[in-house]
């Protein structure tokens, strides 16, 4: 029998709790999982700890691949039920590893810990968190391990929150518990580009919520856009850190960080985009309402609806049920006599993210010129105050990221 590493009364259960979220790479195998268990156990000696964990390694991708071998696309309800098992495996194994370290832990699913969502399979949104079970387990001296990325809908169905949804689980729990929120991954914060694409990319020490959301929506993988939005609404600071305690750097996302000049702060990309266009046979207000019905709930980025149709971008890399969404759109459009639904694949989005970009017309001209000199075709351009986004061939994504970073970020020393 494993004895507790500390006396049950040595920890102050009234201290401010901390939510620690570990991504799939941090628990990819038993060796890494044991390291996380040791780190969590040490932290739990001084304060209550709630851990949110993602599925181990490439578990989610493997599960989706198996489902699609049986049926493509698989039924949305069953896919959510299936995907939730990845986090459940990880949370139970981590709880066992923490017991082996001499601490008491209990694993809870999203529904058991009170994460209530709407009823959108594959991309549910959290409505509220009822953390009564978590508080009870903290009071009993347990480290609480929560399966991220999942909840239960008001219809009592298991739901998943979309790619990166474990971040959202962590922030939501931190808000409900009045806790700090720490996000651990295989990088020590948010960088000016993905270091795998741009080895010379630099860590950004501080970001405001808007910049972090723009980077997340553009494809940066360290944080999830919905999580950052929720953190802003609840004024929760997020600390993005490396899962290896020997690496001490971090990025802090909070309100009113040190002001930065206008310009490009980072380059982000999304490698798998579907460009969707619904062409209406005629124009008018009735068509606009029909476009809202067809496209308004698809999760399209840069959605545009007008009397002539609708268009937008669907992130197939960030949405687990993207293929089903596209199939359902085709079917519903046909029902309404709209056979002209165009879907362009093998696209990527490369985005320049910063501050005051709409005020810097020179930056758009420079970016277009940089891509043109490299003979990279640009199919669409989208812009707002934080982002200049370019839809390009997926095969040229890495090249585009590198040259834009070199000339728009590295050159200005930001």
SEVO-793178 format. One record per residue (C-alpha): x, z, y; residue in one letter. Coordinates in steps of 0.2 Angstrom, whole numbers, plus 2048, in hexadecimal, padded with zeros to 3 digits. Last residue first. Layout:
BEGIN
+-----+-----+-----+---------+
:   X :   Z :   Y : residuo :
+-----+-----+-----+---------+
:   X :   Z :   Y :       A :
...
+-----+-----+-----+---------+
END
This chain:
BEGIN
+-----+-----+-----+---------+
:   X :   Z :   Y : residuo :
+-----+-----+-----+---------+
: 833 : 75E : 8D6 :       X :
: 844 : 755 : 8D8 :       X :
: 83C : 746 : 8E1 :       X :
: 845 : 73A : 8D5 :       X :
: 840 : 743 : 8C6 :       X :
: 82E : 742 : 8C9 :       X :
: 829 : 731 : 8CF :       X :
: 838 : 726 : 8C9 :       X :
: 83D : 72E : 8B9 :       X :
: 82C : 735 : 8B5 :       X :
: 824 : 724 : 8B7 :       X :
: 832 : 71B : 8AD :       X :
: 830 : 728 : 89E :       X :
: 81D : 729 : 89E :       X :
: 81C : 716 : 89E :       X :
: 828 : 714 : 890 :       X :
: 81F : 720 : 885 :       X :
: 80E : 718 : 888 :       X :
: 813 : 706 : 885 :       X :
: 80B : 704 : 873 :       X :
: 7FB : 70C : 87A :       X :
: 7F8 : 6FD : 885 :       X :
: 7F4 : 704 : 897 :       X :
: 7E7 : 70E : 8A0 :       X :
: 7EF : 715 : 8B0 :       X :
: 7EA : 726 : 8B7 :       X :
: 7EF : 72C : 8C8 :       X :
: 7EA : 73E : 8C9 :       X :
: 7E8 : 74D : 8D4 :       X :
: 7DD : 747 : 8E3 :       X :
: 7D5 : 73A : 8D9 :       X :
: 7DA : 72A : 8D1 :       X :
: 7D5 : 71D : 8C3 :       X :
: 7DE : 70D : 8BF :       X :
: 7D9 : 701 : 8B1 :       X :
: 7E1 : 6F4 : 8A6 :       X :
: 7F3 : 6F6 : 8AB :       X :
: 7FF : 6EB : 8A2 :       X :
: 811 : 6F1 : 8A0 :       X :
: 81E : 6E4 : 8A5 :       X :
: 82B : 6F1 : 8AA :       X :
: 82B : 6EB : 8BC :       X :
: 818 : 6EC : 8BC :       X :
: 818 : 6FE : 8B6 :       X :
: 824 : 703 : 8C5 :       X :
: 81A : 6F9 : 8D1 :       X :
: 809 : 701 : 8CC :       X :
: 811 : 712 : 8CE :       X :
: 819 : 70E : 8DF :       X :
: 808 : 707 : 8E6 :       X :
: 7FF : 716 : 8E0 :       X :
: 80C : 722 : 8E7 :       X :
: 80C : 719 : 8F8 :       X :
: 7F9 : 71D : 8FA :       X :
: 7FE : 72F : 8FB :       X :
: 7EE : 738 : 902 :       X :
: 7E5 : 735 : 8F1 :       X :
: 7F4 : 73D : 8E9 :       X :
: 7F2 : 74D : 8F2 :       X :
: 7FA : 758 : 8E4 :       X :
: 801 : 753 : 8D3 :       X :
: 7FD : 74A : 8C3 :       X :
: 803 : 738 : 8BF :       X :
: 7F9 : 732 : 8B0 :       X :
: 7FD : 727 : 8A1 :       X :
: 7ED : 722 : 898 :       X :
: 7EE : 719 : 887 :       X :
: 7E5 : 70A : 87F :       X :
: 7E5 : 704 : 86E :       X :
: 7D2 : 702 : 86F :       X :
: 7C6 : 6F9 : 87A :       X :
: 7B4 : 6FD : 877 :       X :
: 7A6 : 6F1 : 87E :       X :
: 794 : 6F6 : 87C :       X :
: 78A : 6E6 : 87F :       X :
: 77B : 6E8 : 873 :       X :
: 770 : 6F1 : 87F :       X :
: 75E : 6EF : 878 :       X :
: 75B : 702 : 879 :       X :
: 75D : 705 : 867 :       X :
: 76D : 6FA : 867 :       X :
: 774 : 706 : 874 :       X :
: 770 : 715 : 869 :       X :
: 779 : 70E : 85A :       X :
: 789 : 709 : 864 :       X :
: 789 : 71A : 86C :       X :
: 788 : 722 : 85B :       X :
: 796 : 718 : 854 :       X :
: 7A1 : 71D : 864 :       X :
: 79D : 72F : 863 :       X :
: 7A0 : 72F : 850 :       X :
: 7B1 : 728 : 852 :       X :
: 7B5 : 735 : 860 :       X :
: 7B1 : 744 : 855 :       X :
: 7C1 : 74D : 857 :       X :
: 7C2 : 74A : 869 :       X :
: 7D4 : 74C : 871 :       X :
: 7DD : 73E : 869 :       X :
: 7CD : 732 : 86A :       X :
: 7CC : 735 : 87D :       X :
: 7BD : 72B : 883 :       X :
: 7BF : 721 : 893 :       X :
: 7B1 : 71C : 89E :       X :
: 7A5 : 70E : 8A2 :       X :
: 792 : 70C : 8A6 :       X :
: 786 : 6FF : 8AA :       X :
: 781 : 6F3 : 8B8 :       X :
: 776 : 6FF : 8C2 :       X :
: 785 : 70B : 8C3 :       X :
: 78D : 718 : 8B8 :       X :
: 7A0 : 71C : 8B8 :       X :
: 7A8 : 729 : 8AD :       X :
: 7BA : 72C : 8B1 :       X :
: 7BB : 736 : 8A0 :       X :
: 7AE : 734 : 893 :       X :
: 7A7 : 744 : 88B :       X :
: 799 : 73A : 883 :       X :
: 78A : 743 : 88B :       X :
: 788 : 738 : 89A :       X :
: 78A : 728 : 891 :       X :
: 779 : 723 : 889 :       X :
: 76D : 72E : 893 :       X :
: 777 : 72B : 8A3 :       X :
: 777 : 718 : 8A0 :       X :
: 764 : 719 : 89D :       X :
: 762 : 721 : 8AE :       X :
: 76D : 714 : 8B6 :       X :
: 763 : 706 : 8AE :       X :
: 752 : 70D : 8B4 :       X :
: 75A : 70E : 8C6 :       X :
: 75E : 6FB : 8C6 :       X :
: 768 : 6ED : 8BE :       X :
: 766 : 6E1 : 8B0 :       X :
: 76D : 6DE : 89E :       X :
: 778 : 6EE : 89F :       X :
: 78A : 6EE : 89A :       X :
: 790 : 6FE : 891 :       X :
: 7A3 : 700 : 893 :       X :
: 7AE : 70B : 889 :       X :
: 7C1 : 70C : 88A :       X :
: 7C8 : 715 : 87A :       X :
: 7D7 : 71F : 87D :       X :
: 7E5 : 725 : 871 :       X :
: 7F5 : 72A : 878 :       X :
: 7F0 : 735 : 886 :       X :
: 7FE : 737 : 893 :       X :
: 805 : 743 : 8A0 :       X :
: 811 : 741 : 8AE :       X :
: 815 : 750 : 8B9 :       X :
: 816 : 756 : 8CB :       X :
: 812 : 746 : 8D5 :       X :
: 811 : 748 : 8E7 :       X :
: 80A : 754 : 8F5 :       X :
: 815 : 763 : 8F8 :       X :
: 814 : 772 : 8EE :       X :
: 80C : 783 : 8F2 :       X :
: 812 : 792 : 8E8 :       X :
: 803 : 797 : 8DD :       X :
: 7F1 : 79A : 8E4 :       X :
: 7E7 : 79D : 8D5 :       X :
: 7EF : 79E : 8C4 :       X :
: 7F8 : 794 : 8B6 :       X :
: 809 : 79C : 8B2 :       X :
: 816 : 792 : 8A9 :       X :
: 823 : 79B : 89E :       X :
: 835 : 79C : 899 :       X :
: 83C : 7AA : 88E :       X :
: 841 : 7A1 : 87E :       X :
: 847 : 7AE : 872 :       X :
: 835 : 7B3 : 86F :       X :
: 832 : 7A3 : 866 :       X :
: 81F : 79F : 869 :       X :
: 824 : 797 : 879 :       X :
: 819 : 79C : 888 :       X :
: 80A : 797 : 893 :       X :
: 804 : 7A6 : 89D :       X :
: 7F2 : 7A3 : 8A2 :       X :
: 7EB : 7AD : 8B1 :       X :
: 7D8 : 7B1 : 8B0 :       X :
: 7CE : 7AE : 8BF :       X :
: 7BD : 7AD : 8B5 :       X :
: 7B8 : 79B : 8BC :       X :
: 7CB : 796 : 8BD :       X :
: 7CE : 79C : 8AB :       X :
: 7BF : 792 : 8A5 :       X :
: 7C5 : 783 : 8AD :       X :
: 7D6 : 785 : 8A5 :       X :
: 7CE : 788 : 894 :       X :
: 7C4 : 778 : 896 :       X :
: 7D3 : 76E : 89A :       X :
: 7DD : 774 : 88B :       X :
: 7EF : 779 : 88D :       X :
: 800 : 774 : 886 :       X :
: 7FA : 763 : 881 :       X :
: 7FC : 759 : 891 :       X :
: 7EF : 74A : 88E :       X :
: 7E9 : 746 : 8A0 :       X :
: 7DB : 753 : 89E :       X :
: 7E8 : 760 : 89C :       X :
: 7F2 : 75B : 8AA :       X :
: 7E3 : 75A : 8B6 :       X :
: 7DD : 76B : 8B0 :       X :
: 7EF : 773 : 8B3 :       X :
: 7EF : 76B : 8C5 :       X :
: 7DE : 772 : 8C9 :       X :
: 7E2 : 783 : 8C2 :       X :
: 7F2 : 785 : 8CC :       X :
: 802 : 783 : 8C4 :       X :
: 812 : 78E : 8C3 :       X :
: 823 : 78C : 8BB :       X :
: 823 : 77A : 8B7 :       X :
: 82F : 776 : 8A9 :       X :
: 83A : 767 : 8AB :       X :
: 83A : 756 : 8A2 :       X :
: 84C : 750 : 89D :       X :
: 846 : 74D : 88B :       X :
: 838 : 741 : 891 :       X :
: 82D : 73C : 883 :       X :
: 82F : 74B : 877 :       X :
: 831 : 756 : 887 :       X :
: 81F : 751 : 88C :       X :
: 820 : 74F : 89F :       X :
: 822 : 75A : 8AE :       X :
: 821 : 769 : 8A2 :       X :
: 815 : 776 : 89E :       X :
: 81B : 786 : 896 :       X :
: 828 : 78B : 88A :       X :
: 825 : 77E : 87C :       X :
: 820 : 781 : 86A :       X :
: 810 : 78A : 86E :       X :
: 80A : 79B : 875 :       X :
: 7FC : 79D : 881 :       X :
: 7FB : 7AF : 889 :       X :
: 7EB : 7B5 : 891 :       X :
: 7E9 : 7C6 : 899 :       X :
: 7DA : 7D0 : 895 :       X :
: 7C9 : 7D5 : 89D :       X :
: 7C1 : 7D4 : 88C :       X :
: 7B5 : 7C6 : 890 :       X :
: 7C1 : 7BC : 89A :       X :
: 7CF : 7BE : 88D :       X :
: 7C2 : 7B8 : 880 :       X :
: 7BE : 7A9 : 88A :       X :
: 7D0 : 7A5 : 88D :       X :
: 7D5 : 7A6 : 87B :       X :
: 7C6 : 79C : 875 :       X :
: 7CA : 78E : 882 :       X :
: 7DC : 78D : 87C :       X :
: 7D5 : 78C : 86A :       X :
: 7CC : 77D : 870 :       X :
: 7DB : 772 : 870 :       X :
: 7D2 : 763 : 868 :       X :
: 7BF : 766 : 869 :       X :
: 7B5 : 776 : 86A :       X :
: 7AF : 778 : 859 :       X :
: 79D : 77D : 853 :       X :
: 796 : 787 : 845 :       X :
: 783 : 787 : 846 :       X :
: 778 : 795 : 84B :       X :
: 76D : 78B : 856 :       X :
: 773 : 794 : 865 :       X :
: 784 : 78D : 85F :       X :
: 792 : 796 : 856 :       X :
: 7A4 : 796 : 85B :       X :
: 7B4 : 78C : 857 :       X :
: 7C5 : 787 : 85E :       X :
: 7CE : 797 : 85A :       X :
: 7CD : 7A2 : 84B :       X :
: 7CE : 7B4 : 851 :       X :
: 7DB : 7C1 : 84C :       X :
: 7D7 : 7D3 : 852 :       X :
: 7E5 : 7E0 : 851 :       X :
: 7DB : 7EF : 84A :       X :
: 7DB : 801 : 851 :       X :
: 7C9 : 804 : 84E :       X :
: 7C6 : 803 : 861 :       X :
: 7CD : 7F1 : 860 :       X :
: 7C1 : 7ED : 852 :       X :
: 7B2 : 7F4 : 85B :       X :
: 7B7 : 7EA : 86B :       X :
: 7B9 : 7DA : 860 :       X :
: 7A8 : 7DD : 859 :       X :
: 7A0 : 7DF : 86A :       X :
: 7A9 : 7CF : 871 :       X :
: 799 : 7C6 : 876 :       X :
: 7A0 : 7B6 : 87E :       X :
: 795 : 7A9 : 887 :       X :
: 790 : 797 : 889 :       X :
: 7A0 : 790 : 881 :       X :
: 7A0 : 77D : 881 :       X :
: 79F : 772 : 871 :       X :
: 7A9 : 763 : 86E :       X :
: 7A9 : 75E : 85C :       X :
: 796 : 762 : 85A :       X :
: 78D : 765 : 86A :       X :
: 781 : 774 : 868 :       X :
: 786 : 780 : 876 :       X :
: 792 : 78E : 872 :       X :
: 792 : 7A1 : 86E :       X :
: 7A2 : 7A9 : 86A :       X :
: 79D : 7BA : 864 :       X :
: 7AC : 7C0 : 859 :       X :
: 7A3 : 7BC : 849 :       X :
: 79E : 7AB : 84F :       X :
: 7B0 : 7A6 : 853 :       X :
: 7B6 : 7AC : 843 :       X :
: 7BE : 7BE : 841 :       X :
: 7CE : 7C4 : 839 :       X :
: 7D3 : 7D6 : 838 :       X :
: 7E3 : 7DE : 83B :       X :
: 7EC : 7EF : 837 :       X :
: 7FE : 7F0 : 839 :       X :
: 80C : 7F3 : 82D :       X :
: 815 : 7E2 : 82E :       X :
: 80C : 7DC : 81D :       X :
: 7FB : 7E0 : 826 :       X :
: 801 : 7D4 : 833 :       X :
: 804 : 7C7 : 826 :       X :
: 7F3 : 7C9 : 81F :       X :
: 7EB : 7C7 : 830 :       X :
: 7F5 : 7B7 : 833 :       X :
: 7EF : 7B0 : 822 :       X :
: 7DD : 7B4 : 827 :       X :
: 7DF : 7AC : 838 :       X :
: 7E7 : 79C : 831 :       X :
: 7DB : 799 : 824 :       X :
: 7CC : 79B : 830 :       X :
: 7D4 : 790 : 83D :       X :
: 7D5 : 782 : 830 :       X :
: 7C3 : 786 : 829 :       X :
: 7BB : 782 : 83A :       X :
: 7BF : 76F : 837 :       X :
: 7B3 : 76E : 828 :       X :
: 7A4 : 776 : 831 :       X :
: 7A7 : 76B : 840 :       X :
: 7A8 : 75C : 835 :       X :
: 798 : 761 : 82C :       X :
: 78E : 761 : 83C :       X :
: 796 : 751 : 843 :       X :
: 792 : 747 : 833 :       X :
: 7A2 : 73D : 82E :       X :
: 7A7 : 72D : 837 :       X :
: 7AD : 726 : 82C :       X :
: 7A8 : 72D : 81B :       X :
: 7B2 : 734 : 80C :       X :
: 7C3 : 72E : 813 :       X :
: 7BE : 734 : 824 :       X :
: 7BC : 746 : 81E :       X :
: 7CD : 746 : 816 :       X :
: 7D5 : 740 : 826 :       X :
: 7CC : 74D : 830 :       X :
: 7D2 : 75B : 825 :       X :
: 7E4 : 754 : 826 :       X :
: 7E3 : 753 : 839 :       X :
: 7DD : 765 : 83A :       X :
: 7EA : 76B : 82F :       X :
: 7F9 : 763 : 838 :       X :
: 802 : 774 : 83B :       X :
: 7F7 : 783 : 837 :       X :
: 7E6 : 784 : 83F :       X :
: 7E6 : 78D : 850 :       X :
: 7E7 : 79F : 853 :       X :
: 7DF : 7AB : 860 :       X :
: 7E7 : 7BD : 85F :       X :
: 7DF : 7CC : 867 :       X :
: 7EB : 7DA : 86B :       X :
: 7E8 : 7EC : 871 :       X :
: 7F7 : 7F3 : 879 :       X :
: 808 : 7FB : 876 :       X :
: 80B : 7FA : 863 :       X :
: 801 : 7EA : 863 :       X :
: 80F : 7E0 : 86B :       X :
: 81B : 7E4 : 85C :       X :
: 80D : 7DF : 84F :       X :
: 80A : 7CE : 859 :       X :
: 81C : 7CA : 858 :       X :
: 81E : 7CE : 846 :       X :
: 80E : 7C4 : 841 :       X :
: 814 : 7B5 : 84B :       X :
: 825 : 7B5 : 842 :       X :
: 81B : 7B7 : 831 :       X :
: 811 : 7A7 : 836 :       X :
: 821 : 79E : 83A :       X :
: 827 : 7A1 : 829 :       X :
: 816 : 79E : 821 :       X :
: 815 : 78D : 828 :       X :
: 80D : 784 : 837 :       X :
: 809 : 795 : 840 :       X :
: 812 : 791 : 851 :       X :
: 80E : 77E : 84F :       X :
: 7FC : 781 : 84E :       X :
: 7FB : 78A : 85E :       X :
: 7FC : 79D : 861 :       X :
: 7F0 : 7A6 : 86D :       X :
: 7F4 : 7B8 : 873 :       X :
: 7E6 : 7C1 : 87B :       X :
: 7EC : 7D1 : 883 :       X :
: 7E2 : 7E2 : 885 :       X :
: 7E3 : 7ED : 894 :       X :
: 7E7 : 7FF : 88E :       X :
: 7D8 : 809 : 887 :       X :
: 7DE : 807 : 875 :       X :
: 7EE : 810 : 87A :       X :
: 7F8 : 80E : 86A :       X :
: 800 : 81D : 863 :       X :
: 7F0 : 824 : 85B :       X :
: 7F1 : 819 : 84B :       X :
: 803 : 81F : 848 :       X :
: 80E : 810 : 847 :       X :
: 814 : 804 : 83A :       X :
: 804 : 808 : 830 :       X :
: 808 : 80A : 81D :       X :
: 807 : 7FB : 811 :       X :
: 800 : 800 : 800 :       X :
+-----+-----+-----+---------+
END
